[in-house]
Amino acid sequence: MIRYVIAFVSVFAALPAWAEINIKEVTSPGGIKAWLVEEPSIPFVAVELRFRGGTSLDAEGKRGATNLMVGLLEEGAGDLDAQGFARQSEELAAQFGYDSHADAVSISARFLTENRDEALALLRLSLVEPSFPEVAVERVRGQVLSGLRSSLKDPDKIAGKRMSALTYGAHPYATAGEGTIESVSALTRDDIVAAHQGALSKDRLYVGVVGDITAEELGPMLDQLLGALPETGASLPGEADLTFGGGIDVVDFDTPQSVAVFAQPGIHRNDEDFFPAYVLNVVLGGGGFESRLMTEVRQKRGLTYGVYSYLVLRDQANVYMGSVSSANDRVAEAIDVIRAEWAKMADTGATPDEVEKAKALLTGAYPLRFDGNGSIARIMVGMQMDGMPVDYIVNRNDLVNAVTVEDVNRVAKEFLDPDLLTFVVVGKPDGV
């Protein structure tokens, strides 16, 4: 294990500068596509797999099945039980990660070059031959149920779930991907097997690889690792029909401090105005202490420790959201200030100085994302899913810098809609 830790840490110093990352597009003999960054100076490889669909693929009445299935992928595969899988991973100094999201199942792997074949064979077992033993199903189900019970006492999660229910209607996004206590309790092993067949298929697969491997080596490796997966999976859900009432929905909860989330329609990642909207968000609420909302709600009035806004980009819906927490007797004032700043930005826009500071923040922070093989692999997979070209990494900051104050203010007027800005407040707010 010591050798693994040393190799893992050494990766950071060996990576090329972010603007010099050379992405190669690779297609395996079997037709599996991947993006590759070769980095032979350290004997280490990172693999990122992503399957589009995620928890939104859950069959009707089976909410939480995909999430539970993903939690079981390393809990028994082939002839190995959970302990055997963990022991072999440790012996190989290999690290695997499995996660589910609203729009994707993500699988990550990190391993030394000398152990590549054995590590990939183990990873393949978890993807292609998970055994879903009943003892593991019940153990992981118990963990999920424990988390769901805890979420019933978490005002932030209560607010998020309520906003989703109000916003997304009958779409799977309207309910938590983890499911409910009732739905998860009712899931059977057959439901989990069906979720595996529906979520992990080659027709929705994206691959990013970074490290000590060549394009010639990667092609056959992809077929060996992924070739036995089903060709097609479950149907993707359609686009969500968004609803924003523009009011305030209060969820009574016994706490001295109310939590509020707010939302309005968002913008698509491929919209020609995305980058002006991206800069706009930094000015309004996504720029930390430099943002308008933080200045007005926290610094000038002391109504909160923090208030934030963020673009929520999903495959089937795009929402512009924010959050704030404040004492029950002050949250109504915080909401009034947020509404006023929303309307002010739409009406008068941002200043040239605000726009320049926002662009400097976005461009300065971007290179920090490329802090390891695994990070680069994840970024490449995200680029593929968003339909970005291979040179996006190099050109991204140019796209940000090209945004003008006129662009930001035009988009602010068209994009921000105070009348649709909808709030959910969890607590015992006065005057709301």
Protein Blocks (a to p, Z undefined) as FASTA:
>chain_A
ZZmmmmmmmmmmmpccfklpccdddddfkopacdddddfkbccdddddddehijmlpcgh
iahklmmmmmmmmnoghjbcfklmmmmmmmnopacdddddfkbccddddddfklmmmmmm
mmmmmmmmcgkiaklmmmmmmmmmmmmmmmmmmmklmmmmmmmmmmnomafklpcfkbpf
klmmmpcfklmmmmmmmmmcfklcccddedjddfklmmmmmmmmmmmpcfbdcddddddd
dddehiacddddddfbdcdddddddddfklcklmmmmmmmmmmmmnojmbmklmmmmmmn
opafbdcddddddfkbccddddddddfklmmmmmmmmmmmmmmmmmnopafklmmmmmmm
mmmmmmmmmncfklmmmmmmmmmmnopafklmmmmmmmmmmpcfklmmmmmmmmpcfklm
ccddedjdehZZ
